[in-house]
Amino acid sequence: MAAKTLKNLSSGKVEIIKLRNRRGYAALCLNHLTEGVSPVQAFARMVKAVKRSGYALQGSVPRPRG
């Protein structure tokens, strides 16, 4: 089976927000939503989620908003 070619995606497209009614953070990007205890964990889960859609996230973890 051939390897899937992934399109590059900037980490600036990922929005990380603090969840108000629970503990933790959420990452939003390309109609994907992931949650984690820290912004780093939410971003790491987002990397896996967009990889399934054919994208590769480049860059570091963006700052949480809100």
C-alpha positions in Angstrom: 0.0 0.0 0.0 1.4 3.4 -1.0 2.1 6.0 1.7 -0.4 8.8 1.9 1.0 12.2 1.0 0.1 14.8 3.6 -0.6 18.5 2.9 1.2 20.9 5.2 -0.9 23.0 7.5 0.3 25.9 9.7 -0.2 25.6 13.5 -1.7 29.1 13.3 -4.9 27.6 11.9 -5.4 25.8 15.2 -7.3 27.7 17.8 -6.8 26.6 21.5 -9.4 27.8 24.0 -9.8 27.3 27.8 -12.9 25.3 28.6 -15.0 27.3 31.1 -17.3 24.7 32.4 -14.7 21.9 32.8 -11.0 21.3 33.5 -8.8 21.6 30.4 -8.4 23.0 27.0 -9.9 22.4 23.5 -8.3 22.7 20.1 -10.3 23.5 17.0 -9.1 23.2 13.4 -10.8 22.1 10.1 -14.0 21.0 11.8 -12.1 18.9 14.3 -12.4 19.3 18.0 -10.0 17.8 20.5 -9.7 18.2 24.3 -6.8 17.8 26.7 -5.8 18.7 30.2 -3.1 21.1 28.9 -2.8 23.1 25.6 0.1 20.8 24.6 -2.0 17.6 25.0 -5.0 19.2 23.1 -2.6 20.2 20.2 -1.0 16.7 20.2 -4.4 15.1 19.8 -5.2 17.6 17.0 -2.1 16.6 15.1 -3.4 13.0 15.1 -6.9 14.1 14.1 -5.9 16.2 11.1 -3.4 13.6 10.0 -6.4 11.2 9.4 -7.8 13.9 7.1 -4.6 14.1 5.1 -2.9 17.1 6.7 0.4 17.5 8.6 0.6 20.3 11.2 3.8 22.3 11.3 5.0 24.5 14.1 4.7 24.9 17.8 1.7 25.0 20.1 -0.3 28.3 19.7 -1.3 30.3 22.8 -4.7 29.6 24.3 -7.3 32.2 23.6 -10.1 33.2 25.9 
